[in-house]
Amino acid sequence: MGDRSPRLLADEVKCEGDMRLETLQANWNQLGVDDPLQAILTVRGRTWDLAEFFQTGETEIQELLATLASLRLSVDTDGEALDFGCGVGRLTQALCQHFRTVTGVDIAPSMIELAKEYNSYGERARYVLNLADDLAIFDSNRFALIYSDYVLHHVGNRLAIRYIQEFVRVLKPGGVLVFQLPSRVLDLQERVKIILPSSIRRGARRLIRGTPVDSPVMEMHPLRQAKVERVLADAGARLVDVRPQVHDPRWASVIYTAIRHRDA
């Protein structure tokens, strides 16, 4: 990854919302066992039909490519795309309709197993389990497109910064990176949740909802837009587009689009 600036290192030390990688994996592996489709695309009271669930991925990727075209960004569809936080392959399979090969990576073994089971694209879709706080499993300059939606806010700020740096490293020069992150919490109750340790939140859920004390907690952590922009610049990427994403009124969410400098 190369040396990082003292300013960036200092920011990482001061980041709130840190998580242990082992806790993150345990939470998402259990969510993948309990109800993976709802964990990936949460709609209260909804039981997903599998075909409809994957159709949402196709719609999302079509919208992504239309947005890139509107920004006049050219993506090498003969190259390889990366779906970071792939879950059961909702977006990986949709990307396969537009790219020669696509790799989906996730931290949860249960999700990767289901992704392989649901795979409709044979060897064109590859699913990889990654238990590290980096993407050392991939060589530098590999991917033409990297896409990550509704993922980085679950991992905590330190890991989110680390993965963004790694996105730029494994992206081809001139390649396109698109990812989503909330920048601010708008809801008071959500602010309280972020402050409280996971153990206390589990205890509260047990008292209020009757859920088991060891049930998985879906963490949510915002990362300030200014910090994200600085991380991208220091890593060697040029920010092309920043736009708000309206999904949950409790969060001010942002979609970042960047390209890696060709001389990086």
N, C-alpha and C positions, 0 to 999 in steps of 0.2 A: 504493500500500500504506500510505501514511502513515508518520509517524515511529515508530520502534521504540525501546523503552526502552533506556537505557544498560546495564541489567542483562542484557537479552537479547542485545545486541550483544557484550557481554563473553563471554557463554556461547558465542556463535558462534565467537569468536576462539579459545576454548580447546577447541573440539570436536576430537576425534580422528576418524580415518577419513575425512578429506577426499578427494575425487576430482575430477579434471578432467572437465568435461562432455564434452570430445572423446573421452577414453578410455572413458567410460561408453557413449557412442553407438557407438563402434567395436566394443566388446565385444559389445553386444547386437545390433547389426546383423549381426555375424558369427554369433552364436548363432542368429539368425533364419534365416540362410542354411543353417547346418549341420544343425540339428535343432530347429526352433522349438517343437514340442510338448513335447519333453523339457526344453527350457530353461525353459518356462513352468511345467510340472508334472512335476518330476523324480521318476521312479521308476526306480531302477537296473535295467537288464536288461529294461525295458519298451519295447515298440513300440506306440505309441498307435494305436488305431482312431479315425478322425476323429469319427465319431458318438459314440463312447463318451467321447472327450475333451470334446466340447461338452456331453454329458450331465452331466459333473461340474460344469460351470458352472451348469446349471439347478438341480442339487441344492444347490449352495452359495448361490445367490440365494434359493431357497426357505427355507433355514435362516436367512439374513440377515433376511428379512422376518418370519419367525416370531419371531426374537429381538427385533426392533424392536416387534412387537406385544406381546410379553411385557413390554417396558419402557414400554408405553403411549405410544409415539411415533408420531405421525401423519405420514405422508409424502404429499406431493401427487403422486399418480401421473399426474395430468394435466400435470405439469411435466416438466422435463428432468433426466435423471440423467447423471452423469459417471463413467466407468470410467477411473481414472488408472493408467497402465501396462497398457494393454489387451492388448498382445501381438497375437495373431491374432483377438481378439474373443470369447474363451471366455465371459467374464462380460458383455460388452457385449450379445451376442445374448440371453443369459439375462435381462438386465434389460429388454430390449425386450418380453418377455412381460408385463411389469408396468407399464411407463412409456410415455407417449406417444412420446417421443423419447429417445435415448441417444447420448451422444458418448463415443467411446473415444479416448484420447490416448496416444501412445507416442513414445519418442525414436529408435526404430529404423525406418528406411525399409523394411527387409525385412519387419518385422512388420506395418506398416501396409498394405503391398501385399497380404500374405496375408489380412489382416482384410477388406479390400475384396473379395478373391476369394471368401472363404468366406461373405460376408454374405448372410443369408437374409431380411432385413427392409427392403430397399430404402432409401429416404430416411429411414426412422425410425432407422436406425443410421448415424451419421456418424463417420468415422475421420479423426483429425487428427494430423499429425506436428508435434511440438514440440521444437525444438532449443535452447530457452532454459532458464535456471535459474529461470524464473518461469512464470506462466500468463497473461502479458499478452495472449495471443491471445484470452482470454475477458474479457467485461465483468464488472464486479462484480454481485453479487446475481442470479446467473443460474440456479444449479442447485438443485433441490429435494433431491437426494441426491447425495452424493459417496462413492464406494466405492473402496478400494485395498487389495488383498491380495497379500502376497508381492512387494512392489515396493520400498517405501521403504528397506528394509535393504540393498538393492543399490546405492544411490546415494551413500552416505557421509553423515555427520552434517550437514555444512553444508547440503548440498542438501536433505536430508530436512526440516530445520527450515524452510528457505526454502519448500518446497512445502507444508508444513503451514500456514504463514502464508497462502499463496496459496489453499489450500482454503477457509479461512474467508472470505477476501475474495470469492471467486466464488460462495460459497454464499448462497442467499436467507436473509434474516432468518427464523428459525424452521426453516430447512432442517437436514437431518441429515447428519452426516459420520461415516463409519466407516472406520477404517484399522487395519492390523496392523503392529507393529514388535517385534522382539526387544529386550528390556530388558537382558539379561545373557547372557554366554557361559558355558556350564556345562562345556564340553569343553576340556581343556588344549590339544589339537592345534589347535582352532579359534582359541583365544587367540593362539597363535603365528602363525597365518596372518594375523590382523588386524594384528599388529605388523610383519610383513615386508612390504616393498614388492612391488608386483605383479610387477616384473621378476624379483625373486628367486624368487617363487612359480612363475613361468613356467619358470624354469630348473630348479627342483626337479621340476616335473611332467615336464619333458623328460627328466631323468635317470631318474626312477622309472618313468614310464609310457610314455616314448618319444613324447610329444606334441610337436608343433612348438613352437619357442620363442616364436613370435608367436601362438599359439592364444589365444582369448579366455579371460579369467578372470572367473568369476561372483563379484563382491565381496559380502561379508556384513559388516554393521556394526550392532552394537546401539546403542540410544540410551536412556539412563536414563529410567525412567518419570517421575521428578520433573521432569526437564527437558521432556519432552513435555507434561506437565500445565501447566507454566509457559508454554510457547509457546502453547498453546491459549488459556489465560486472557488473556495479553497481546494475542493477536490478536482477541479478542472472542467467544470461544466458551465455552459451559458444558459441562463434562464430565458426562455422564450415566451412563456405565457403563464400567468397566474390568474385563476378565476375562481369565484366562490362556487361551492357545491351545496345545493339545498337538499338535504336528506333528512336531517334530524334537527328540529328547532332548538334543541338544547345545546347545540355545538355550532360554532362558526368554522366551517370546513372549507378547505382550499384544495384545488387540483393544480399541481405544479407540472409544467412541461419544460424540459431542458434538453439540450444536445451537448454531447461531449466535444470539446475543442479538437479539431483535426490534428493539431500539433501537440496534443497532450501525450 
